[in-house]
Amino acid sequence: MAVISIDTTQYPIQLAEKEKRISAQFNKFAAPKIEVFQSQEKHYRQRAEFRVWHEGEDLFHIMFDPQTKEKIRVDQFDPAAPLICELMPILLEELKPNEKLRRKLFQIDYLSTLSGEILVSLIYHKQLDQEWIDQATELKQRLSHKFNIDIIGRARKQKVLLGNDYVIEKLSVNDKQYTYQQVENSFTQPNAKLNEKMLEWAVDIAAPLENDLLELYCGNGNFSIALAACFDKVLATEISKSSVKSAQFNIAQNQIENLDIIRMSSEEFTQAMNGEKSFSRLNGIDLKSYNCQSILVDPPRAGLDPKTTDLVQGYDNIIYISCNPDTLERDLMQLTQTHRIERFAIFDQFPYTHHIESGVFLSRK
């Protein structure tokens, strides 16, 4: 059996190294002591993607070594959530004898939840016909005896749904449960338990703040839904259509009444706020009715663009969630000219890698 196993004895050492590296990188900002939020040592990833290798009658998951590009057989994958680990061998045993389902299959994606739902995407180098649909439907029925599962078949310009193309996650934040729709191929935080800790950290910061909140890059409403109770009103923006649709679903599911989400990029919103351009998507939204003294940003790896950084600097309180320490460092060079860092945290979303998620809270000097 080929096992991607984890030596958990190394985890505290690797996490300490990350803390040391981030402390050294941000020492120039005179930040307070870093708050460290550690991950589970195993079974922390709610998403996993594998290529599929065909070898005679055998069929197995593979990954590629990032350095050598060699293929690595994967029968057991310790980073994956328990649901994924349980389903992986069962699914392959179902696929192996079924010529219709296994032929030209080249990738399997898994999306699972803490709430017990799992979504599997089977991706092919062939078009999917009615016979495939019939066989996949029977497969779903058999697997449903043990799993709360939906299946998606994908091929070039083709997507076949057997059930939903999303899962419903339940996250606990300070003993309050929130519901989140997470759509296949849309961004969600892969380490759900660490996400809960991030949300609790953000709520702890936001609780004493007043008035309204602006959030840029809100995704499916991950932060804004959990933070809505801390503010009079929340205005959030997101460019992805699928994420905005999920966010609207999540607002309704969680019965949030003081949160509006607009489909706009941060650059577009900055143009609107500066009066440089008008957008029909803002029809019905009175920007002047918001008294946003706080802003939360969770940008992609590229960080903030210059104009958005200028916009962010105009708010008294800034919560900056970052997946890239280098662009965070760059942006803080400007933001700390007017603001001081009150809190700095790292969230080990990706154990055993060099990646780290950071959270910084700044207030105006």
BALOBA-1460 file (C-alpha; in Angstrom, 3 decimals):
// residues 365
<rec num="1" residu="m" x="0.000" y="0.000" z="0.000"/>
<rec num="2" residu="a" x="1.332" y="3.454" z="-0.938"/>
<rec num="3" residu="v" x="0.767" y="5.834" z="1.953"/>
<rec num="4" residu="i" x="1.367" y="9.588" z="2.090"/>
<rec num="5" residu="s" x="2.018" y="9.530" z="5.821"/>
<rec num="6" residu="i" x="2.788" y="12.334" z="8.246"/>
<rec num="7" residu="d" x="5.425" y="12.268" z="10.953"/>
<rec num="8" residu="t" x="3.467" y="14.184" z="13.577"/>
<rec num="9" residu="t" x="6.536" y="14.495" z="15.817"/>
<rec num="10" residu="q" x="7.851" y="17.064" z="13.309"/>
<rec num="11" residu="y" x="4.783" y="19.301" z="13.475"/>
<rec num="12" residu="p" x="5.709" y="21.401" z="16.560"/>
<rec num="13" residu="i" x="9.198" y="21.934" z="15.105"/>
<rec num="14" residu="q" x="7.858" y="23.071" z="11.709"/>
<rec num="15" residu="l" x="5.284" y="25.378" z="13.303"/>
<rec num="16" residu="a" x="7.957" y="26.934" z="15.552"/>
<rec num="17" residu="e" x="10.088" y="27.557" z="12.467"/>
<rec num="18" residu="k" x="7.172" y="29.361" z="10.775"/>
<rec num="19" residu="e" x="6.627" y="31.506" z="13.855"/>
<rec num="20" residu="k" x="10.328" y="32.372" z="13.965"/>
<rec num="21" residu="r" x="10.403" y="33.214" z="10.244"/>
<rec num="22" residu="i" x="7.318" y="35.452" z="10.402"/>
<rec num="23" residu="s" x="8.534" y="37.150" z="13.592"/>
<rec num="24" residu="a" x="11.831" y="38.008" z="11.889"/>
<rec num="25" residu="q" x="10.148" y="39.189" z="8.691"/>
<rec num="26" residu="f" x="7.761" y="41.560" z="10.499"/>
<rec num="27" residu="n" x="10.032" y="42.641" z="13.345"/>
<rec num="28" residu="k" x="10.538" y="46.061" z="11.729"/>
<rec num="29" residu="f" x="6.881" y="46.935" z="12.350"/>
<rec num="30" residu="a" x="7.171" y="46.633" z="16.156"/>
<rec num="31" residu="a" x="4.203" y="44.254" z="16.134"/>
<rec num="32" residu="p" x="3.061" y="42.643" z="19.390"/>
<rec num="33" residu="k" x="3.886" y="39.000" z="20.106"/>
<rec num="34" residu="i" x="2.472" y="36.745" z="17.406"/>
<rec num="35" residu="e" x="-0.581" y="34.702" z="18.304"/>
<rec num="36" residu="v" x="-0.118" y="31.173" z="16.944"/>
<rec num="37" residu="f" x="-3.048" y="28.960" z="15.958"/>
<rec num="38" residu="q" x="-2.004" y="25.417" z="15.201"/>
<rec num="39" residu="s" x="-3.694" y="22.876" z="12.973"/>
<rec num="40" residu="q" x="-4.737" y="19.350" z="13.640"/>
<rec num="41" residu="e" x="-1.681" y="17.214" z="12.961"/>
<rec num="42" residu="k" x="-3.549" y="14.846" z="10.606"/>
<rec num="43" residu="h" x="-6.750" y="14.770" z="8.562"/>
<rec num="44" residu="y" x="-7.138" y="18.538" z="8.338"/>
<rec num="45" residu="r" x="-7.806" y="19.087" z="4.606"/>
<rec num="46" residu="q" x="-11.443" y="19.133" z="3.502"/>
<rec num="47" residu="r" x="-10.352" y="19.265" z="-0.154"/>
<rec num="48" residu="a" x="-8.083" y="16.919" z="-2.092"/>
<rec num="49" residu="e" x="-7.386" y="16.468" z="-5.814"/>
<rec num="50" residu="f" x="-5.661" y="13.449" z="-7.364"/>
<rec num="51" residu="r" x="-4.720" y="12.356" z="-10.854"/>
<rec num="52" residu="v" x="-5.783" y="8.813" z="-11.744"/>
<rec num="53" residu="w" x="-3.314" y="6.230" z="-13.043"/>
<rec num="54" residu="h" x="-4.349" y="3.186" z="-15.100"/>
<rec num="55" residu="e" x="-2.069" y="0.157" z="-14.916"/>
<rec num="56" residu="g" x="-3.600" y="-2.995" z="-16.433"/>
<rec num="57" residu="e" x="-6.621" y="-3.882" z="-14.338"/>
<rec num="58" residu="d" x="-5.428" y="-1.640" z="-11.524"/>
<rec num="59" residu="l" x="-6.525" y="1.937" z="-10.959"/>
<rec num="60" residu="f" x="-5.122" y="4.243" z="-8.316"/>
<rec num="61" residu="h" x="-4.714" y="7.843" z="-7.180"/>
<rec num="62" residu="i" x="-1.423" y="9.559" z="-7.862"/>
<rec num="63" residu="m" x="0.286" y="12.828" z="-7.012"/>
<rec num="64" residu="f" x="3.418" y="14.334" z="-8.519"/>
<rec num="65" residu="d" x="6.554" y="15.135" z="-6.563"/>
<rec num="66" residu="p" x="6.873" y="18.951" z="-6.801"/>
<rec num="67" residu="q" x="10.651" y="18.744" z="-7.282"/>
<rec num="68" residu="t" x="11.242" y="15.655" z="-9.410"/>
<rec num="69" residu="k" x="7.781" y="15.527" z="-11.057"/>
<rec num="70" residu="e" x="7.798" y="11.770" z="-10.408"/>
<rec num="71" residu="k" x="4.394" y="10.215" z="-9.910"/>
<rec num="72" residu="i" x="3.611" y="8.950" z="-6.409"/>
<rec num="73" residu="r" x="0.960" y="6.319" z="-5.861"/>
<rec num="74" residu="v" x="-1.476" y="7.344" z="-3.106"/>
<rec num="75" residu="d" x="-3.627" y="4.727" z="-1.418"/>
<rec num="76" residu="q" x="-3.822" y="6.549" z="1.902"/>
<rec num="77" residu="f" x="-3.454" y="10.309" z="2.324"/>
<rec num="78" residu="d" x="-2.949" y="11.464" z="5.908"/>
<rec num="79" residu="p" x="-3.586" y="15.194" z="5.282"/>
<rec num="80" residu="a" x="-7.105" y="14.495" z="3.955"/>
<rec num="81" residu="a" x="-10.185" y="14.740" z="6.154"/>
<rec num="82" residu="p" x="-11.531" y="11.464" z="7.563"/>
<rec num="83" residu="l" x="-14.439" y="11.367" z="5.093"/>
<rec num="84" residu="i" x="-12.077" y="11.599" z="2.125"/>
<rec num="85" residu="c" x="-9.737" y="8.956" z="3.549"/>
<rec num="86" residu="e" x="-12.645" y="6.587" z="4.079"/>
<rec num="87" residu="l" x="-14.130" y="7.104" z="0.616"/>
<rec num="88" residu="m" x="-10.938" y="6.947" z="-1.484"/>
<rec num="89" residu="p" x="-10.362" y="3.143" z="-1.496"/>
<rec num="90" residu="i" x="-14.086" y="2.358" z="-1.648"/>
<rec num="91" residu="l" x="-14.594" y="4.573" z="-4.688"/>
<rec num="92" residu="l" x="-11.670" y="3.014" z="-6.559"/>
<rec num="93" residu="e" x="-12.922" y="-0.505" z="-5.874"/>
<rec num="94" residu="e" x="-16.252" y="0.536" z="-7.380"/>
<rec num="95" residu="l" x="-14.593" y="2.073" z="-10.447"/>
<rec num="96" residu="k" x="-12.062" y="-0.670" z="-11.259"/>
<rec num="97" residu="p" x="-14.462" y="-3.308" z="-12.676"/>
<rec num="98" residu="n" x="-16.702" y="-0.748" z="-14.406"/>
<rec num="99" residu="e" x="-15.289" y="-0.110" z="-17.888"/>
<rec num="100" residu="k" x="-17.744" y="2.713" z="-18.590"/>
<rec num="101" residu="l" x="-16.855" y="4.694" z="-15.470"/>
<rec num="102" residu="r" x="-13.099" y="4.061" z="-15.461"/>
<rec num="103" residu="r" x="-12.266" y="4.536" z="-19.155"/>
<rec num="104" residu="k" x="-10.532" y="7.889" z="-19.852"/>
<rec num="105" residu="l" x="-10.939" y="8.920" z="-16.197"/>
<rec num="106" residu="f" x="-7.897" y="11.075" z="-15.397"/>
<rec num="107" residu="q" x="-8.696" y="13.023" z="-12.214"/>
<rec num="108" residu="i" x="-10.790" y="12.750" z="-9.048"/>
<rec num="109" residu="d" x="-11.510" y="15.775" z="-6.837"/>
<rec num="110" residu="y" x="-12.947" y="15.454" z="-3.335"/>
<rec num="111" residu="l" x="-14.709" y="18.188" z="-1.336"/>
<rec num="112" residu="s" x="-15.834" y="17.191" z="2.160"/>
<rec num="113" residu="t" x="-17.188" y="18.925" z="5.255"/>
<rec num="114" residu="l" x="-17.201" y="18.740" z="9.026"/>
<rec num="115" residu="s" x="-20.983" y="18.347" z="8.685"/>
<rec num="116" residu="g" x="-20.692" y="14.943" z="6.983"/>
<rec num="117" residu="e" x="-21.300" y="15.800" z="3.315"/>
<rec num="118" residu="i" x="-18.916" y="14.902" z="0.499"/>
<rec num="119" residu="l" x="-18.819" y="15.806" z="-3.194"/>
<rec num="120" residu="v" x="-16.791" y="13.875" z="-5.776"/>
<rec num="121" residu="s" x="-15.871" y="15.168" z="-9.235"/>
<rec num="122" residu="l" x="-14.893" y="12.530" z="-11.818"/>
<rec num="123" residu="i" x="-13.023" y="14.191" z="-14.686"/>
<rec num="124" residu="y" x="-12.637" y="12.541" z="-18.104"/>
<rec num="125" residu="h" x="-10.870" y="12.756" z="-21.447"/>
<rec num="126" residu="k" x="-14.109" y="11.718" z="-23.165"/>
<rec num="127" residu="q" x="-17.666" y="12.911" z="-23.539"/>
<rec num="128" residu="l" x="-20.159" y="11.511" z="-21.045"/>
<rec num="129" residu="d" x="-23.159" y="9.744" z="-22.594"/>
<rec num="130" residu="q" x="-26.399" y="8.328" z="-21.217"/>
<rec num="131" residu="e" x="-24.775" y="4.998" z="-20.382"/>
<rec num="132" residu="w" x="-22.200" y="6.834" z="-18.252"/>
<rec num="133" residu="i" x="-25.015" y="8.719" z="-16.498"/>
<rec num="134" residu="d" x="-26.860" y="5.448" z="-15.789"/>
<rec num="135" residu="q" x="-23.747" y="3.749" z="-14.409"/>
<rec num="136" residu="a" x="-22.765" y="6.802" z="-12.331"/>
<rec num="137" residu="t" x="-26.304" y="7.051" z="-10.943"/>
<rec num="138" residu="e" x="-26.115" y="3.422" z="-9.785"/>
<rec num="139" residu="l" x="-22.686" y="4.131" z="-8.261"/>
<rec num="140" residu="k" x="-24.104" y="7.084" z="-6.323"/>
<rec num="141" residu="q" x="-26.972" y="4.946" z="-5.047"/>
<rec num="142" residu="r" x="-24.578" y="2.262" z="-3.776"/>
<rec num="143" residu="l" x="-22.254" y="4.769" z="-2.116"/>
<rec num="144" residu="s" x="-25.202" y="6.595" z="-0.550"/>
<rec num="145" residu="h" x="-25.764" y="3.635" z="1.765"/>
<rec num="146" residu="k" x="-22.608" y="4.740" z="3.589"/>
<rec num="147" residu="f" x="-21.950" y="8.356" z="2.551"/>
<rec num="148" residu="n" x="-23.932" y="11.571" z="2.186"/>
<rec num="149" residu="i" x="-22.522" y="11.958" z="-1.320"/>
<rec num="150" residu="d" x="-23.112" y="13.741" z="-4.619"/>
<rec num="151" residu="i" x="-21.196" y="13.123" z="-7.846"/>
<rec num="152" residu="i" x="-20.229" y="15.405" z="-10.709"/>
<rec num="153" residu="g" x="-19.007" y="14.144" z="-14.081"/>
<rec num="154" residu="r" x="-16.815" y="16.523" z="-16.045"/>
<rec num="155" residu="a" x="-15.461" y="16.428" z="-19.580"/>
<rec num="156" residu="r" x="-14.539" y="19.081" z="-22.108"/>
<rec num="157" residu="k" x="-17.399" y="21.647" z="-22.132"/>
<rec num="158" residu="q" x="-19.558" y="19.190" z="-20.192"/>
<rec num="159" residu="k" x="-20.747" y="19.014" z="-16.594"/>
<rec num="160" residu="v" x="-23.168" y="16.317" z="-15.429"/>
<rec num="161" residu="l" x="-24.688" y="16.706" z="-11.972"/>
<rec num="162" residu="l" x="-25.837" y="13.715" z="-9.968"/>
<rec num="163" residu="g" x="-27.170" y="15.702" z="-7.046"/>
<rec num="164" residu="n" x="-25.772" y="19.109" z="-6.072"/>
<rec num="165" residu="d" x="-22.558" y="20.793" z="-7.190"/>
<rec num="166" residu="y" x="-22.000" y="22.020" z="-3.635"/>
<rec num="167" residu="v" x="-21.783" y="20.850" z="-0.048"/>
<rec num="168" residu="i" x="-23.282" y="22.464" z="3.043"/>
<rec num="169" residu="e" x="-20.744" y="23.079" z="5.785"/>
<rec num="170" residu="k" x="-21.523" y="23.836" z="9.433"/>
<rec num="171" residu="l" x="-18.903" y="25.893" z="11.260"/>
<rec num="172" residu="s" x="-18.943" y="26.646" z="14.996"/>
<rec num="173" residu="v" x="-17.792" y="30.101" z="16.074"/>
<rec num="174" residu="n" x="-17.860" y="30.684" z="19.842"/>
<rec num="175" residu="d" x="-20.493" y="27.945" z="20.183"/>
<rec num="176" residu="k" x="-22.701" y="29.535" z="17.525"/>
<rec num="177" residu="q" x="-23.206" y="27.487" z="14.372"/>
<rec num="178" residu="y" x="-23.138" y="29.017" z="10.887"/>
<rec num="179" residu="t" x="-24.161" y="27.395" z="7.607"/>
<rec num="180" residu="y" x="-22.007" y="27.821" z="4.497"/>
<rec num="181" residu="q" x="-22.647" y="26.594" z="0.969"/>
<rec num="182" residu="q" x="-19.348" y="25.587" z="-0.628"/>
<rec num="183" residu="v" x="-19.438" y="25.128" z="-4.395"/>
<rec num="184" residu="e" x="-17.212" y="22.818" z="-6.413"/>
<rec num="185" residu="n" x="-14.294" y="24.701" z="-8.021"/>
<rec num="186" residu="s" x="-14.934" y="27.815" z="-5.889"/>
<rec num="187" residu="f" x="-12.515" y="28.992" z="-3.242"/>
<rec num="188" residu="t" x="-13.156" y="27.920" z="0.334"/>
<rec num="189" residu="q" x="-10.757" y="27.567" z="3.238"/>
<rec num="190" residu="p" x="-9.531" y="23.933" z="3.036"/>
<rec num="191" residu="n" x="-8.713" y="23.562" z="6.746"/>
<rec num="192" residu="a" x="-12.153" y="23.896" z="8.338"/>
<rec num="193" residu="k" x="-11.051" y="23.668" z="11.970"/>
<rec num="194" residu="l" x="-8.454" y="26.414" z="11.420"/>
<rec num="195" residu="n" x="-11.105" y="28.455" z="9.628"/>
<rec num="196" residu="e" x="-13.236" y="28.293" z="12.776"/>
<rec num="197" residu="k" x="-10.267" y="29.636" z="14.770"/>
<rec num="198" residu="m" x="-9.744" y="32.447" z="12.222"/>
<rec num="199" residu="l" x="-13.395" y="33.438" z="12.487"/>
<rec num="200" residu="e" x="-13.268" y="33.430" z="16.292"/>
<rec num="201" residu="w" x="-10.130" y="35.597" z="16.206"/>
<rec num="202" residu="a" x="-11.827" y="38.082" z="13.861"/>
<rec num="203" residu="v" x="-14.995" y="38.164" z="16.012"/>
<rec num="204" residu="d" x="-12.871" y="38.817" z="19.111"/>
<rec num="205" residu="i" x="-11.347" y="41.846" z="17.366"/>
<rec num="206" residu="a" x="-14.624" y="43.112" z="15.919"/>
<rec num="207" residu="a" x="-16.757" y="42.770" z="19.066"/>
<rec num="208" residu="p" x="-15.742" y="46.138" z="20.617"/>
<rec num="209" residu="l" x="-15.762" y="48.019" z="17.298"/>
<rec num="210" residu="e" x="-18.715" y="50.201" z="16.365"/>
<rec num="211" residu="n" x="-20.805" y="51.359" z="13.415"/>
<rec num="212" residu="d" x="-20.458" y="49.571" z="10.046"/>
<rec num="213" residu="l" x="-17.982" y="47.222" z="8.360"/>
<rec num="214" residu="l" x="-16.727" y="47.159" z="4.789"/>
<rec num="215" residu="e" x="-15.246" y="43.874" z="3.553"/>
<rec num="216" residu="l" x="-13.345" y="43.457" z="0.283"/>
<rec num="217" residu="y" x="-12.755" y="40.024" z="-1.319"/>
<rec num="218" residu="c" x="-15.536" y="38.431" z="0.757"/>
<rec num="219" residu="g" x="-15.796" y="35.124" z="-1.157"/>
<rec num="220" residu="n" x="-18.852" y="33.151" z="-0.031"/>
<rec num="221" residu="g" x="-19.289" y="35.414" z="2.994"/>
<rec num="222" residu="n" x="-16.960" y="33.401" z="5.218"/>
<rec num="223" residu="f" x="-15.983" y="36.342" z="7.446"/>
<rec num="224" residu="s" x="-18.850" y="38.766" z="6.837"/>
<rec num="225" residu="i" x="-21.549" y="36.325" z="7.972"/>
<rec num="226" residu="a" x="-19.741" y="35.520" z="11.224"/>
<rec num="227" residu="l" x="-18.964" y="39.218" z="11.833"/>
<rec num="228" residu="a" x="-22.392" y="40.657" z="10.974"/>
<rec num="229" residu="a" x="-23.592" y="40.507" z="14.590"/>
<rec num="230" residu="c" x="-20.682" y="42.772" z="15.652"/>
<rec num="231" residu="f" x="-21.754" y="45.725" z="13.466"/>
<rec num="232" residu="d" x="-24.832" y="47.780" z="12.647"/>
<rec num="233" residu="k" x="-24.420" y="47.034" z="8.930"/>
<rec num="234" residu="v" x="-21.932" y="45.182" z="6.731"/>
<rec num="235" residu="l" x="-21.198" y="45.944" z="3.077"/>
<rec num="236" residu="a" x="-19.089" y="43.329" z="1.270"/>
<rec num="237" residu="t" x="-17.718" y="42.962" z="-2.251"/>
<rec num="238" residu="e" x="-16.628" y="39.951" z="-4.320"/>
<rec num="239" residu="i" x="-15.881" y="39.583" z="-8.045"/>
<rec num="240" residu="s" x="-16.655" y="35.856" z="-8.515"/>
<rec num="241" residu="k" x="-20.242" y="35.214" z="-9.638"/>
<rec num="242" residu="s" x="-20.384" y="31.756" z="-8.067"/>
<rec num="243" residu="s" x="-19.027" y="33.056" z="-4.754"/>
<rec num="244" residu="v" x="-21.537" y="35.925" z="-4.684"/>
<rec num="245" residu="k" x="-24.353" y="33.461" z="-5.390"/>
<rec num="246" residu="s" x="-23.170" y="31.267" z="-2.517"/>
<rec num="247" residu="a" x="-22.864" y="34.303" z="-0.274"/>
<rec num="248" residu="q" x="-26.494" y="35.259" z="-0.976"/>
<rec num="249" residu="f" x="-27.533" y="31.670" z="-0.181"/>
<rec num="250" residu="n" x="-25.544" y="31.796" z="3.056"/>
<rec num="251" residu="i" x="-27.057" y="35.136" z="4.086"/>
<rec num="252" residu="a" x="-30.533" y="33.634" z="3.736"/>
<rec num="253" residu="q" x="-29.621" y="30.365" z="5.487"/>
<rec num="254" residu="n" x="-28.132" y="32.200" z="8.460"/>
<rec num="255" residu="q" x="-30.950" y="34.770" z="8.554"/>
<rec num="256" residu="i" x="-28.540" y="37.700" z="8.377"/>
<rec num="257" residu="e" x="-30.462" y="40.938" z="7.836"/>
<rec num="258" residu="n" x="-27.745" y="43.601" z="8.003"/>
<rec num="259" residu="l" x="-25.384" y="42.349" z="5.268"/>
<rec num="260" residu="d" x="-25.301" y="43.417" z="1.605"/>
<rec num="261" residu="i" x="-22.932" y="41.822" z="-0.913"/>
<rec num="262" residu="i" x="-22.091" y="43.452" z="-4.254"/>
<rec num="263" residu="r" x="-20.417" y="41.720" z="-7.188"/>
<rec num="264" residu="m" x="-17.493" y="44.038" z="-7.772"/>
<rec num="265" residu="s" x="-13.731" y="43.810" z="-7.724"/>
<rec num="266" residu="s" x="-11.841" y="45.808" z="-5.108"/>
<rec num="267" residu="e" x="-10.500" y="48.009" z="-7.901"/>
<rec num="268" residu="e" x="-14.036" y="48.756" z="-9.149"/>
<rec num="269" residu="f" x="-15.307" y="49.484" z="-5.652"/>
<rec num="270" residu="t" x="-12.398" y="51.851" z="-5.086"/>
<rec num="271" residu="q" x="-13.319" y="53.675" z="-8.313"/>
<rec num="272" residu="a" x="-16.936" y="53.930" z="-7.130"/>
<rec num="273" residu="m" x="-15.940" y="55.213" z="-3.680"/>
<rec num="274" residu="n" x="-13.616" y="57.787" z="-5.232"/>
<rec num="275" residu="g" x="-16.357" y="58.953" z="-7.608"/>
<rec num="276" residu="e" x="-14.246" y="57.998" z="-10.622"/>
<rec num="277" residu="k" x="-16.863" y="55.701" z="-12.168"/>
<rec num="278" residu="s" x="-20.483" y="54.665" z="-11.663"/>
<rec num="279" residu="f" x="-21.692" y="51.068" z="-11.765"/>
<rec num="280" residu="s" x="-25.205" y="49.725" z="-12.399"/>
<rec num="281" residu="r" x="-24.436" y="46.954" z="-9.900"/>
<rec num="282" residu="l" x="-24.612" y="49.619" z="-7.184"/>
<rec num="283" residu="n" x="-28.207" y="50.508" z="-8.059"/>
<rec num="284" residu="g" x="-30.214" y="50.294" z="-4.855"/>
<rec num="285" residu="i" x="-27.088" y="50.562" z="-2.693"/>
<rec num="286" residu="d" x="-26.649" y="53.952" z="-1.025"/>
<rec num="287" residu="l" x="-22.955" y="54.033" z="-0.194"/>
<rec num="288" residu="k" x="-23.443" y="57.254" z="1.767"/>
<rec num="289" residu="s" x="-25.815" y="55.474" z="4.161"/>
<rec num="290" residu="y" x="-22.919" y="53.407" z="5.521"/>
<rec num="291" residu="n" x="-20.748" y="54.668" z="8.346"/>
<rec num="292" residu="c" x="-17.903" y="52.190" z="7.838"/>
<rec num="293" residu="q" x="-15.121" y="52.915" z="10.289"/>
<rec num="294" residu="s" x="-13.709" y="49.390" z="9.968"/>
<rec num="295" residu="i" x="-12.588" y="47.393" z="6.955"/>
<rec num="296" residu="l" x="-11.656" y="43.745" z="6.479"/>
<rec num="297" residu="v" x="-9.603" y="42.628" z="3.488"/>
<rec num="298" residu="d" x="-8.738" y="39.054" z="2.505"/>
<rec num="299" residu="p" x="-6.959" y="39.547" z="-0.835"/>
<rec num="300" residu="p" x="-5.429" y="36.911" z="-3.142"/>
<rec num="301" residu="r" x="-1.693" y="36.200" z="-3.049"/>
<rec num="302" residu="a" x="-0.971" y="39.391" z="-5.004"/>
<rec num="303" residu="g" x="-2.156" y="41.461" z="-2.029"/>
<rec num="304" residu="l" x="-3.715" y="44.904" z="-2.394"/>
<rec num="305" residu="d" x="-3.316" y="47.050" z="-5.502"/>
<rec num="306" residu="p" x="-2.012" y="50.588" z="-4.842"/>
<rec num="307" residu="k" x="-5.375" y="52.363" z="-5.092"/>
<rec num="308" residu="t" x="-7.071" y="49.823" z="-2.814"/>
<rec num="309" residu="t" x="-4.255" y="50.240" z="-0.293"/>
<rec num="310" residu="d" x="-4.973" y="53.984" z="-0.325"/>
<rec num="311" residu="l" x="-8.683" y="53.241" z="0.199"/>
<rec num="312" residu="v" x="-8.002" y="50.852" z="3.093"/>
<rec num="313" residu="q" x="-5.830" y="53.481" z="4.750"/>
<rec num="314" residu="g" x="-8.875" y="55.732" z="5.070"/>
<rec num="315" residu="y" x="-10.524" y="53.502" z="7.698"/>
<rec num="316" residu="d" x="-9.858" y="53.705" z="11.435"/>
<rec num="317" residu="n" x="-9.693" y="49.928" z="11.946"/>
<rec num="318" residu="i" x="-8.189" y="47.426" z="9.510"/>
<rec num="319" residu="i" x="-8.400" y="43.641" z="9.690"/>
<rec num="320" residu="y" x="-6.053" y="42.209" z="7.070"/>
<rec num="321" residu="i" x="-6.150" y="38.451" z="6.362"/>
<rec num="322" residu="s" x="-3.222" y="37.372" z="4.187"/>
<rec num="323" residu="c" x="-2.155" y="34.160" z="2.460"/>
<rec num="324" residu="n" x="1.173" y="35.659" z="1.343"/>
<rec num="325" residu="p" x="3.591" y="37.140" z="3.925"/>
<rec num="326" residu="d" x="5.600" y="38.920" z="1.227"/>
<rec num="327" residu="t" x="2.711" y="40.992" z="-0.143"/>
<rec num="328" residu="l" x="1.447" y="41.540" z="3.413"/>
<rec num="329" residu="e" x="4.861" y="42.959" z="4.324"/>
<rec num="330" residu="r" x="4.769" y="45.225" z="1.267"/>
<rec num="331" residu="d" x="1.271" y="46.521" z="2.076"/>
<rec num="332" residu="l" x="2.090" y="47.067" z="5.755"/>
<rec num="333" residu="m" x="4.960" y="49.345" z="4.741"/>
<rec num="334" residu="q" x="2.293" y="51.848" z="3.668"/>
<rec num="335" residu="l" x="-0.476" y="51.021" z="6.146"/>
<rec num="336" residu="t" x="1.789" y="51.435" z="9.186"/>
<rec num="337" residu="q" x="2.523" y="55.007" z="8.173"/>
<rec num="338" residu="t" x="-0.949" y="55.893" z="9.476"/>
<rec num="339" residu="h" x="-1.881" y="52.840" z="11.596"/>
<rec num="340" residu="r" x="-0.280" y="50.787" z="14.332"/>
<rec num="341" residu="i" x="-0.417" y="46.999" z="14.541"/>
<rec num="342" residu="e" x="-2.490" y="45.990" z="17.559"/>
<rec num="343" residu="r" x="-2.570" y="42.228" z="16.981"/>
<rec num="344" residu="f" x="-0.754" y="39.793" z="14.722"/>
<rec num="345" residu="a" x="-1.689" y="36.115" z="14.321"/>
<rec num="346" residu="i" x="-0.632" y="33.193" z="12.180"/>
<rec num="347" residu="f" x="-3.001" y="30.366" z="11.292"/>
<rec num="348" residu="d" x="-1.322" y="27.170" z="10.124"/>
<rec num="349" residu="q" x="-3.829" y="26.333" z="7.383"/>
<rec num="350" residu="f" x="-1.248" y="24.247" z="5.505"/>
<rec num="351" residu="p" x="0.829" y="22.163" z="7.943"/>
<rec num="352" residu="y" x="4.114" y="20.643" z="6.735"/>
<rec num="353" residu="t" x="4.430" y="23.262" z="3.967"/>
<rec num="354" residu="h" x="6.057" y="26.713" z="3.926"/>
<rec num="355" residu="h" x="2.635" y="28.361" z="3.453"/>
<rec num="356" residu="i" x="1.084" y="30.325" z="6.306"/>
<rec num="357" residu="e" x="-2.079" y="32.396" z="6.727"/>
<rec num="358" residu="s" x="-1.717" y="35.628" z="8.717"/>
<rec num="359" residu="g" x="-4.127" y="37.985" z="10.398"/>
<rec num="360" residu="v" x="-3.249" y="41.571" z="11.327"/>
<rec num="361" residu="f" x="-5.373" y="44.111" z="13.167"/>
<rec num="362" residu="l" x="-4.389" y="47.761" z="12.787"/>
<rec num="363" residu="s" x="-5.888" y="50.905" z="14.317"/>
<rec num="364" residu="r" x="-5.296" y="54.521" z="13.371"/>
<rec num="365" residu="k" x="-2.423" y="56.195" z="15.231"/>
